[in-house]
Every structure is written in structure tokens, then in C-alpha cells.
Amino acid sequence: MAIDLCNKPEATRLLDDPELWGGGPGDDPGGAPVELSWAERVRRGGGGSGGDGGGGRRGSHIRNLPPTHGIGDPAAWESNFGHALDAVAERLDRRPDAELVRQAEHHPDPVMREQALYEFADRHEVDIGDKIALLSHAVTRDPDRQVRWDALWAIEKLAGPEACQALRRFRRDPDPEIAEWAGLFLGELQTGDPAFDGRGCHTTPGRTFDETIFLLIHCDLYIRLDPENRRWGKLSLAPQGLARVYGQAHACPNVETRERQLVIAKTISGLHPDGTPHVDNYLFRGFTERSRPDRGNFFFESHVSRPFFVSGRADDPSQGEVQSHIGFMREGCWYLDDRFKIRGADAIRYVRGRFQGWGYVNPARLTGKSLEQVLLPGNAILSTLHDPVAGPLTNAFIHGTFKGKLNDWDGDGLIDLNSRDVYSTVEGELDLDMDGKPDAPGVACCCYRVPGP
């Protein structure tokens, strides 16, 4: 998430802006400061990074904000463990900026090109213009479709007038998904809400879930490097890099239960020697706030039984295996489209939010390795502190954001509601033949075991 902290000097500017704090037109008649929207701050010339003339504040970080009355109660704005870790963590990817640019443009693996893009954008000392130029180049030229839309997301994360200008360029891209992502991200920056195109939709009959929403997930992995908790390492994972290691996730709601229950179905490709996917399903439950008919704000948690592998590699029992329970949280907002109907109800067109949990990264799988040797299928696992074996080994805090929208996956011009293959029942149990029935009642994770190194 630290990329979201880059290029945010407007918060510092608001503290000493006389228009906001000293009786200017931004104040109400009684002299109390009025909170301006992002769009209004941009119109007044101070939103994003454009208000400081390109000086040193262009690379500023929200962690450097002074603790004054303008920010408010530090219990609210400073109690974020991920942000605290980002302020002190050592960057584990130490490639020079020039090398990141070279790999972003020329690495043969799209996962590694995207990883270089996100690492470059995450660096606070790099000029915002250079970041957006490299990301825009990827959107324009990269042959991989997902690199292109993930680069658009990175542009949105940087925010500011430069990001808005860059996103506008791609609203009429020949690829309708790129065009819609660009318009969606631009809508969020300008109004806070996503904007959708006018395509129709298609339902695949006979599926377990009403919708299978492909998720983009970006996270920072903060790894504890010493037992005194003084040294932390940081690895920022771009969406495709995260999917390669932890699995590609889909949000799988059904209309009748989506406000209280959701399955996140996850698959890792390339882990099993026989080519079968590693399947890992998570049943989430929680509350959804529905005061508005077009959206739902949610907070969900998962607490599922999982094998914990002491090796730190999924499905690898070579150093021992114990059964444990893994917890995770996700919160955010989903948006409905009243043109897309499921049994008379509006379908979820888009979801966004954040998540956090614990992980285990075996230092032996990290030390002295290139990033290509680190970002391997299953090469890090989720964990828990509430287990006598997994707890002492848990050494990573996982903190990130997610977005997902319905796409046209077969190119017929219609948005596919539920065409993605997911191997889960409505209760999160394993269902490899997708018949809606559990392969083994109560089992939510595949039982395949890979040989150790």
C-alpha cells in the first residue's frame, strides 16, 4: 500500500493554506475550516503534486506530516500499523532505478515487468512525472493486457492532476477493458465513485456463484528481520506477482447471501508438477451497510482451517506440517449496476477495498536470491499467531488493497458475470468438478503435496 502514500503533499499544503485556515473563501461565516473535496482542491490548484512547482515536495510522504491540529486526532490518523512499518522498513528490492526502468520495458516475463513498474512507482524519491511516464508507456506499449490495466491502477494510486491527465488518454483505448479501467480510475479520482461503460452482460448457466469477479491485489509484505522488532524488510508485490506467489483470487458472491457471506476462491498455477492448480478457498463473513441502494460498505473476516507448512512453501511438507486456523480481514465497498440483473436484483459491477493478515516467509527462500527466484508459485504462505508451531514462525505482516470489476473475457462484447472457473462450493469447500457439491465435506484446500527441494 505504500505506493498510495507517494505524491501526497496536498495534505501538508492544507495545513498552512490561508484560504482554508485563515478566513479565506474556503471558510464558513463562523471561521471554521471547510473540508474541500479532492476535485475542488484540484480546481484550486493544490490537489496532487501539482501545487508545489515540482520541487522537493513532489516526492513527499504522508509519514512526514507535522502533528498539528490540522490533521486531527493521531489515534485516528496515525494508528495504521502498515504505514508505521513503511516509515522504517528496509527496501528488500535494491535494484537501481535505471535497472527497474530497463526491466519494466524489456523483461520477457510480464510478471517481472509489472513488478518493476510497481517497485519504481513505490519509491518516494522518484519524481512523479517520471513514474507516470513509465507507467503510461507500459499502458501504451506492453503486449500483456493485465500489465496494462495494472499499470493504470498504479497511476490512480499516485493521484494528482498528472494522474488524471494520464488516465484520460486511455479512455478510448481500442481494448474495451483498458478503456473502462481508465474511466473507472479517473472517476474515482475526480468524484470518489467509479464510472462504467454501457456494455450489456451475459450469465453462464449452471454455475455455483452468481458472479466470479477477478481481483487485482496489491500489497506490501513487511518481514520482521530481528527478534527485537527493530528491523523490518519490505517487499512490494504488484498484482501479478502476488497472484503468482499466493494465488489468483476471485470474489464469488451470490445475491441472497452477499451482504453477510462471501467466498474468495484462490488458485496457484505452476506449483504442482502434474499441472493441476493449487486450490485454496476462504469463506468470509461479516456485515454490510446498505443505506444507499447502489452500493454496500462491508467488513468481513475469515477464519479457516488450513495446513501450515514449516518449509514456508505451499503444499511442501518436507520440514513438517500442522493443521492450523488462518484469519484474514477485508473491508471496502461494492457498487451495483442496475442494468445487470440476477433474479431481479442488481449485480455487483465493481468492488474495492483493503485487507490485512499474517504470513510466513522462510528466510532461506529469500536470502541471496534474485527476485525471479523469490516470486515463485507458493513461495510464501499465510499464517497465524494463534498456533504453537505457526505462531513463532510467523514473521510477515501483509497489508494491501484490492479492486475487481466484471470483464468481457471471451471478446463477444458482453460483460461476463460468472464465467470464471472457481473450485468452491457456496461454503468455501473444495469442488474441483464445479458441480456445487464438496469433494470432501469441510475441506477447503487441496491435499496435493509437492516434493521438497
VEXDREN-2710 file (C-alpha; in Angstrom, 1 decimal):
% VEXDREN-2710
k/r/px/py/pz
1/MET/0.0/0.0/0.0
2/ALA/2.9/2.4/0.4
3/ILE/2.6/3.5/-3.2
4/ASP/-0.6/5.1/-2.1
5/LEU/1.4/7.3/0.3
6/CYS/3.6/8.6/-2.5
7/ASN/2.8/12.0/-4.1
8/LYS/0.5/13.3/-1.3
9/PRO/1.8/16.8/-0.5
10/GLU/-1.6/18.3/-0.7
11/ALA/-2.3/17.2/2.9
12/THR/0.8/19.2/4.1
13/ARG/-0.3/22.2/1.9
14/LEU/-3.7/22.2/3.6
15/LEU/-2.1/22.8/6.9
16/ASP/-0.7/26.2/6.0
17/ASP/-3.2/27.3/3.3
18/PRO/-4.6/30.7/4.5
19/GLU/-7.7/30.1/2.3
20/LEU/-8.6/27.1/4.4
21/TRP/-7.4/28.1/7.8
22/GLY/-7.3/31.9/7.9
23/GLY/-10.6/33.4/6.9
24/GLY/-10.4/32.8/3.1
25/PRO/-13.2/31.8/0.8
26/GLY/-12.9/28.2/2.0
27/ASP/-14.1/29.1/5.5
28/ASP/-17.7/29.2/6.7
29/PRO/-19.0/32.5/8.1
30/GLY/-18.1/31.5/11.6
31/GLY/-14.5/30.9/10.7
32/ALA/-14.4/27.1/11.0
33/PRO/-12.5/25.5/8.1
34/VAL/-14.5/23.7/5.5
35/GLU/-13.4/20.4/4.2
36/LEU/-12.9/20.6/0.4
37/SER/-13.3/17.6/-1.9
38/TRP/-10.4/16.3/-3.9
39/ALA/-11.9/17.7/-7.1
40/GLU/-12.3/21.1/-5.5
41/ARG/-8.6/21.1/-4.3
42/VAL/-7.6/20.2/-7.9
43/ARG/-9.6/23.1/-9.3
44/ARG/-7.9/25.4/-6.9
45/GLY/-4.5/24.3/-8.0
46/GLY/-3.3/22.3/-5.0
47/GLY/-4.5/18.8/-5.4
48/GLY/-2.0/16.0/-6.0
49/SER/1.6/17.0/-6.7
50/GLY/0.9/20.0/-9.0
51/GLY/0.8/22.7/-6.4
52/ASP/4.4/22.9/-5.4
53/GLY/6.1/23.7/-8.7
54/GLY/7.9/20.4/-9.0
55/GLY/10.2/20.9/-6.0
56/GLY/11.2/18.5/-3.3
57/ARG/7.7/18.1/-2.1
58/ARG/6.8/16.1/-5.2
59/GLY/8.2/13.0/-3.6
60/SER/6.8/13.7/-0.1
61/HIS/5.4/11.0/2.1
62/ILE/2.4/11.3/4.4
63/ARG/4.5/9.9/7.2
64/ASN/6.4/13.3/7.3
65/LEU/3.3/15.4/8.1
66/PRO/3.7/17.5/11.2
67/PRO/1.5/16.6/14.2
68/THR/-0.7/19.7/14.2
69/HIS/-4.3/20.5/14.8
70/GLY/-4.9/20.4/11.0
71/ILE/-4.6/16.6/10.8
72/GLY/-6.7/15.8/13.9
73/ASP/-6.6/13.1/16.5
74/PRO/-3.5/11.0/16.0
75/ALA/-5.4/8.0/17.3
76/ALA/-7.3/8.1/14.0
77/TRP/-4.7/9.2/11.5
78/GLU/-1.5/7.7/13.0
79/SER/-2.8/4.3/14.2
80/ASN/-2.0/2.4/11.0
81/PHE/0.5/-0.4/11.5
82/GLY/1.3/-0.7/7.8
83/HIS/2.1/3.0/7.5
84/ALA/4.3/2.8/10.6
85/LEU/6.2/-0.1/9.2
86/ASP/6.6/1.6/5.8
87/ALA/8.3/4.5/7.6
88/VAL/11.1/2.3/9.0
89/ALA/11.3/-0.8/6.8
90/GLU/14.3/-1.5/4.6
91/ARG/13.6/-2.0/0.9
92/LEU/14.4/-5.6/0.0
93/ASP/14.3/-4.9/-3.7
94/ARG/17.5/-2.9/-4.0
95/ARG/17.7/-2.7/-7.8
96/PRO/18.7/0.8/-9.1
97/ASP/16.0/2.9/-10.6
98/ALA/17.6/2.6/-14.0
99/GLU/17.5/-1.2/-13.8
100/LEU/13.8/-1.1/-12.9
101/VAL/13.1/1.0/-15.9
102/ARG/15.1/-1.4/-18.1
103/GLN/13.3/-4.4/-16.7
104/ALA/9.8/-2.7/-16.9
105/GLU/10.4/-2.3/-20.6
106/HIS/12.3/-5.3/-21.7
107/HIS/12.0/-8.3/-19.2
108/PRO/10.5/-11.2/-21.1
109/ASP/8.2/-12.2/-18.2
110/PRO/5.2/-9.9/-17.9
111/VAL/5.0/-10.6/-14.1
112/MET/8.5/-9.2/-13.7
113/ARG/7.8/-6.2/-16.0
114/GLU/4.9/-5.4/-13.8
115/GLN/6.8/-5.9/-10.6
116/ALA/9.5/-3.4/-11.8
117/LEU/6.7/-0.9/-12.7
118/TYR/5.2/-1.1/-9.2
119/GLU/8.6/-1.0/-7.4
120/PHE/9.6/2.1/-9.4
121/ALA/6.2/3.8/-8.6
122/ASP/6.6/2.9/-4.9
123/ARG/9.9/4.8/-4.5
124/HIS/9.2/8.1/-2.8
125/GLU/12.3/9.7/-4.0
126/VAL/11.4/9.3/-7.7
127/ASP/9.8/12.2/-9.4
128/ILE/6.1/11.8/-10.0
129/GLY/6.4/12.8/-13.7
130/ASP/9.0/10.0/-14.3
131/LYS/6.7/7.5/-12.6
132/ILE/3.7/8.4/-14.6
133/ALA/5.7/8.5/-17.8
134/LEU/7.0/4.9/-17.3
135/LEU/3.5/3.6/-16.3
136/SER/1.9/5.4/-19.3
137/HIS/4.5/3.9/-21.6
138/ALA/3.5/0.4/-20.3
139/VAL/-0.2/1.0/-20.8
140/THR/0.6/2.1/-24.4
141/ARG/3.2/-0.5/-25.4
142/ASP/3.1/-3.6/-23.2
143/PRO/1.8/-6.6/-25.0
144/ASP/0.3/-8.1/-21.8
145/ARG/-3.3/-7.0/-21.2
146/GLN/-3.1/-7.3/-17.4
147/VAL/0.2/-5.4/-17.2
148/ARG/-1.6/-2.6/-19.0
149/TRP/-4.6/-2.4/-16.6
150/ASP/-2.4/-2.9/-13.5
151/ALA/-0.3/0.0/-14.7
152/LEU/-3.4/2.1/-14.9
153/TRP/-4.2/1.2/-11.3
154/ALA/-0.7/2.3/-10.3
155/ILE/-1.3/5.6/-12.0
156/GLU/-4.5/6.1/-10.0
157/LYS/-2.6/5.3/-6.8
158/LEU/-0.2/8.2/-7.4
159/ALA/-3.2/10.5/-7.8
160/GLY/-3.0/14.3/-8.6
161/PRO/-3.5/16.2/-11.9
162/GLU/-0.8/14.3/-13.7
163/ALA/-2.5/11.0/-13.0
164/CYS/-5.9/12.4/-14.2
165/GLN/-4.3/13.6/-17.4
166/ALA/-2.6/10.3/-18.0
167/LEU/-5.8/8.3/-17.4
168/ARG/-7.8/10.5/-19.8
169/ARG/-5.5/9.4/-22.6
170/PHE/-6.7/5.8/-22.3
171/ARG/-10.5/6.3/-22.0
172/ARG/-10.9/5.5/-25.7
173/ASP/-8.4/2.7/-25.9
174/PRO/-9.2/0.0/-28.5
175/ASP/-9.3/-2.6/-25.8
176/PRO/-12.7/-2.0/-24.0
177/GLU/-11.3/-3.3/-20.7
178/ILE/-8.4/-0.9/-20.8
179/ALA/-10.8/1.9/-21.7
180/GLU/-13.2/1.1/-18.9
181/TRP/-10.5/0.7/-16.3
182/ALA/-9.1/4.1/-17.3
183/GLY/-12.5/5.7/-17.0
184/LEU/-13.2/3.9/-13.7
185/PHE/-10.0/5.1/-12.1
186/LEU/-10.5/8.6/-13.4
187/GLY/-14.0/8.7/-12.0
188/GLU/-12.7/7.6/-8.6
189/LEU/-10.0/10.3/-8.6
190/GLN/-12.5/13.0/-9.6
191/THR/-15.6/12.1/-7.7
192/GLY/-14.7/9.2/-5.4
193/ASP/-17.0/6.9/-7.4
194/PRO/-16.2/4.5/-10.3
195/ALA/-17.6/5.1/-13.8
196/PHE/-18.7/2.3/-16.1
197/ASP/-19.3/1.9/-19.8
198/GLY/-22.6/0.9/-21.5
199/ARG/-21.9/-2.7/-22.4
200/GLY/-24.5/-5.4/-21.7
201/CYS/-24.0/-8.6/-19.7
202/HIS/-24.1/-12.4/-20.0
203/THR/-24.7/-15.1/-17.4
204/THR/-23.2/-18.6/-17.7
205/PRO/-25.8/-21.1/-16.6
206/GLY/-25.2/-23.9/-14.2
207/ARG/-22.5/-22.2/-12.1
208/THR/-22.3/-22.2/-8.3
209/PHE/-21.9/-18.5/-8.0
210/ASP/-23.9/-15.6/-9.5
211/GLU/-20.7/-13.7/-10.0
212/THR/-17.0/-14.5/-10.2
213/ILE/-15.1/-11.2/-10.0
214/PHE/-11.4/-11.3/-11.0
215/LEU/-9.4/-9.4/-8.3
216/LEU/-6.4/-7.2/-8.7
217/ILE/-4.5/-7.3/-5.4
218/HIS/-1.5/-5.1/-4.5
219/CYS/0.2/-5.5/-1.1
220/ASP/3.3/-4.6/0.9
221/LEU/4.9/-7.6/2.7
222/TYR/6.6/-6.4/5.8
223/ILE/9.0/-9.0/7.2
224/ARG/10.4/-8.9/10.7
225/LEU/14.2/-9.2/10.4
226/ASP/15.2/-9.5/14.1
227/PRO/13.6/-10.7/17.4
228/GLU/13.8/-7.2/18.9
229/ASN/11.3/-5.9/16.3
230/ARG/13.7/-3.1/15.3
231/ARG/14.5/-4.2/11.8
232/TRP/11.8/-4.8/9.2
233/GLY/12.1/-5.5/5.5
234/LYS/9.6/-4.5/2.8
235/LEU/8.7/-6.2/-0.5
236/SER/6.0/-4.5/-2.5
237/LEU/4.1/-7.1/-4.6
238/ALA/2.4/-6.0/-7.8
239/PRO/-0.9/-7.8/-8.6
240/GLN/0.5/-10.4/-11.0
241/GLY/3.5/-11.1/-8.6
242/LEU/1.2/-11.6/-5.7
243/ALA/-1.0/-13.9/-7.8
244/ARG/2.0/-16.0/-8.8
245/VAL/3.1/-16.5/-5.2
246/TYR/-0.2/-16.5/-3.2
247/GLY/-2.7/-17.3/-6.0
248/GLN/-5.1/-15.5/-8.3
249/ALA/-8.2/-14.6/-6.3
250/HIS/-11.9/-14.3/-7.4
251/ALA/-14.6/-12.8/-5.3
252/CYS/-17.7/-15.1/-5.5
253/PRO/-20.9/-13.6/-4.3
254/ASN/-24.5/-14.9/-4.5
255/VAL/-27.3/-12.4/-4.4
256/GLU/-29.2/-13.9/-1.5
257/THR/-26.1/-14.1/0.9
258/ARG/-23.7/-11.4/-0.4
259/GLU/-24.4/-9.0/2.4
260/ARG/-23.2/-11.4/5.1
261/GLN/-21.1/-14.1/3.3
262/LEU/-18.6/-14.3/0.5
263/VAL/-16.1/-16.8/-0.9
264/ILE/-12.7/-15.8/-2.0
265/ALA/-11.6/-18.6/-4.3
266/LYS/-7.8/-18.7/-5.0
267/THR/-5.7/-20.8/-7.3
268/ILE/-1.9/-21.0/-7.7
269/SER/-0.7/-22.1/-11.2
270/GLY/2.6/-23.7/-11.7
271/LEU/3.1/-25.2/-8.2
272/HIS/2.2/-28.8/-8.9
273/PRO/4.4/-30.9/-11.2
274/ASP/1.4/-32.5/-12.9
275/GLY/0.0/-29.1/-13.9
276/THR/-3.1/-29.2/-11.7
277/PRO/-3.8/-25.9/-9.8
278/HIS/-3.4/-25.4/-6.1
279/VAL/-6.8/-24.5/-4.8
280/ASP/-7.3/-22.5/-1.7
281/ASN/-10.8/-21.2/-0.7
282/TYR/-11.7/-18.7/2.0
283/LEU/-15.1/-18.3/3.4
284/PHE/-15.6/-14.7/4.7
285/ARG/-18.5/-13.5/6.9
286/GLY/-19.3/-10.0/8.2
287/PHE/-21.6/-7.0/8.0
288/THR/-22.6/-4.8/5.1
289/GLU/-24.0/-1.3/5.4
290/ARG/-26.8/-0.6/2.8
291/SER/-28.1/2.9/3.4
292/ARG/-27.7/3.6/-0.3
293/PRO/-29.3/1.4/-2.9
294/ASP/-26.4/1.4/-5.3
295/ARG/-23.6/0.2/-3.1
296/GLY/-22.6/-1.7/0.1
297/ASN/-19.9/-0.9/2.6
298/PHE/-18.6/-4.1/4.2
299/PHE/-16.3/-5.5/6.8
300/PHE/-15.7/-9.3/6.5
301/GLU/-13.4/-11.7/8.3
302/SER/-12.3/-15.3/7.5
303/HIS/-11.2/-17.9/9.9
304/VAL/-10.5/-21.2/8.1
305/SER/-8.7/-24.5/8.8
306/ARG/-5.5/-24.8/6.8
307/PRO/-2.3/-26.9/6.8
308/PHE/0.7/-24.9/7.8
309/PHE/3.9/-25.9/6.1
310/VAL/7.1/-25.3/8.1
311/SER/9.0/-25.1/4.9
312/GLY/7.2/-21.9/4.1
313/ARG/6.2/-23.3/0.7
314/ALA/2.6/-24.2/-0.1
315/ASP/2.0/-28.0/-0.3
316/ASP/5.6/-28.8/0.7
317/PRO/5.6/-30.9/3.9
318/SER/9.4/-31.7/3.8
319/GLN/10.0/-29.9/7.1
320/GLY/6.8/-30.7/8.8
321/GLU/3.1/-29.9/8.5
322/VAL/0.5/-29.0/11.2
323/GLN/-3.2/-28.2/10.9
324/SER/-4.0/-24.6/12.0
325/HIS/-6.6/-21.9/11.5
326/ILE/-5.8/-18.8/9.4
327/GLY/-7.5/-15.5/9.9
328/PHE/-7.8/-12.6/7.4
329/MET/-9.8/-9.4/7.1
330/ARG/-11.1/-7.4/4.2
331/GLU/-13.2/-4.2/4.1
332/GLY/-14.4/-2.0/1.4
333/CYS/-17.3/-1.1/-0.9
334/TRP/-19.1/-2.8/-3.8
335/TYR/-21.0/-1.0/-6.4
336/LEU/-24.2/-2.2/-8.2
337/ASP/-25.2/-1.8/-11.8
338/ASP/-29.0/-1.5/-12.2
339/ARG/-28.7/-2.6/-15.8
340/PHE/-27.3/-6.0/-14.8
341/LYS/-29.9/-8.2/-13.2
342/ILE/-29.6/-11.5/-11.3
343/ARG/-33.0/-13.0/-10.4
344/GLY/-34.4/-9.4/-10.3
345/ALA/-31.6/-8.0/-8.2
346/ASP/-28.8/-5.6/-9.3
347/ALA/-25.4/-7.3/-9.9
348/ILE/-22.2/-6.1/-8.3
349/ARG/-20.2/-4.4/-11.1
350/TYR/-17.2/-3.4/-9.1
351/VAL/-15.6/-3.9/-5.7
352/ARG/-12.7/-2.2/-4.0
353/GLY/-11.1/-2.3/-0.5
354/ARG/-8.2/-3.2/1.7
355/PHE/-7.1/-6.3/3.6
356/GLN/-4.5/-7.4/6.1
357/GLY/-3.3/-10.6/7.7
358/TRP/-0.2/-12.5/8.8
359/GLY/2.3/-14.5/6.8
360/TYR/5.4/-16.7/7.0
361/VAL/8.3/-16.1/4.6
362/ASN/11.1/-18.7/5.1
363/PRO/14.3/-16.6/5.2
364/ALA/16.2/-19.4/3.4
365/ARG/13.9/-18.8/0.4
366/LEU/14.7/-15.1/0.3
367/THR/18.3/-14.7/1.3
368/GLY/20.8/-14.4/-1.6
369/LYS/18.1/-14.9/-4.2
370/SER/17.1/-12.8/-7.2
371/LEU/13.6/-11.6/-7.4
372/GLU/12.9/-14.1/-10.1
373/GLN/13.9/-16.8/-7.6
374/VAL/11.7/-15.3/-4.9
375/LEU/8.5/-14.7/-6.8
376/LEU/7.7/-18.4/-7.4
377/PRO/4.4/-20.2/-7.0
378/GLY/3.6/-20.9/-3.4
379/ASN/7.0/-19.5/-2.2
380/ALA/5.3/-17.8/0.9
381/ILE/2.3/-18.7/2.9
382/LEU/-0.4/-17.2/5.0
383/SER/0.0/-17.8/8.7
384/THR/-1.4/-17.2/12.2
385/LEU/-0.1/-16.1/15.6
386/HIS/-2.6/-18.4/17.4
387/ASP/-0.8/-21.7/16.9
388/PRO/2.1/-23.2/18.9
389/VAL/4.0/-24.1/15.7
390/ALA/3.0/-21.4/13.2
391/GLY/2.9/-18.6/15.7
392/PRO/6.6/-18.4/16.5
393/LEU/7.5/-18.8/12.8
394/THR/5.1/-16.0/11.7
395/ASN/7.3/-13.1/10.5
396/ALA/5.3/-11.1/8.0
397/PHE/2.5/-8.5/8.1
398/ILE/0.5/-8.4/4.9
399/HIS/-1.2/-5.1/4.1
400/GLY/-2.7/-4.2/0.9
401/THR/-5.6/-3.1/-1.4
402/PHE/-7.8/-4.9/-3.9
403/LYS/-10.0/-4.0/-6.8
404/GLY/-12.2/-6.1/-9.1
405/LYS/-14.7/-5.5/-11.9
406/LEU/-16.6/-7.6/-14.2
407/ASN/-14.9/-8.1/-17.6
408/ASP/-15.7/-9.4/-21.1
409/TRP/-13.5/-12.5/-21.0
410/ASP/-14.5/-14.1/-24.4
411/GLY/-14.5/-10.9/-26.5
412/ASP/-18.2/-11.1/-27.6
413/GLY/-18.9/-7.6/-26.5
414/LEU/-20.8/-8.6/-23.3
415/ILE/-19.7/-8.4/-19.7
416/ASP/-19.4/-11.9/-18.2
417/LEU/-21.0/-12.2/-14.8
418/ASN/-19.8/-15.6/-13.7
419/SER/-17.8/-17.3/-16.5
420/ARG/-14.5/-17.7/-14.5
421/ASP/-13.7/-21.2/-13.3
422/VAL/-13.6/-21.3/-9.5
423/TYR/-13.4/-24.6/-7.5
424/SER/-15.5/-23.9/-4.5
425/THR/-18.9/-24.6/-3.0
426/VAL/-21.0/-21.8/-1.5
427/GLU/-19.5/-22.6/1.8
428/GLY/-15.9/-22.5/0.5
429/GLU/-15.4/-26.2/0.3
430/LEU/-13.2/-27.8/-2.4
431/ASP/-15.2/-28.5/-5.6
432/LEU/-12.8/-29.4/-8.4
433/ASP/-15.5/-30.6/-10.8
434/MET/-17.6/-27.4/-10.1
435/ASP/-20.8/-29.4/-9.6
436/GLY/-21.7/-27.4/-6.5
437/LYS/-21.0/-30.3/-4.1
438/PRO/-18.0/-30.6/-1.9
439/ASP/-15.3/-33.1/-2.9
440/ALA/-14.9/-33.8/0.8
441/PRO/-17.2/-32.1/3.3
442/GLY/-15.4/-29.4/5.3
443/VAL/-12.2/-29.4/3.2
444/ALA/-11.4/-26.0/1.6
445/CYS/-7.8/-26.5/0.5
446/CYS/-6.3/-29.1/-1.9
447/CYS/-4.5/-32.0/-0.4
448/TYR/-1.8/-32.3/-3.1
449/ARG/1.8/-32.5/-1.7
450/VAL/4.8/-31.4/-3.7
451/PRO/8.3/-32.9/-3.1
452/GLY/10.7/-30.8/-1.1
453/PRO/13.7/-29.0/-2.6
END
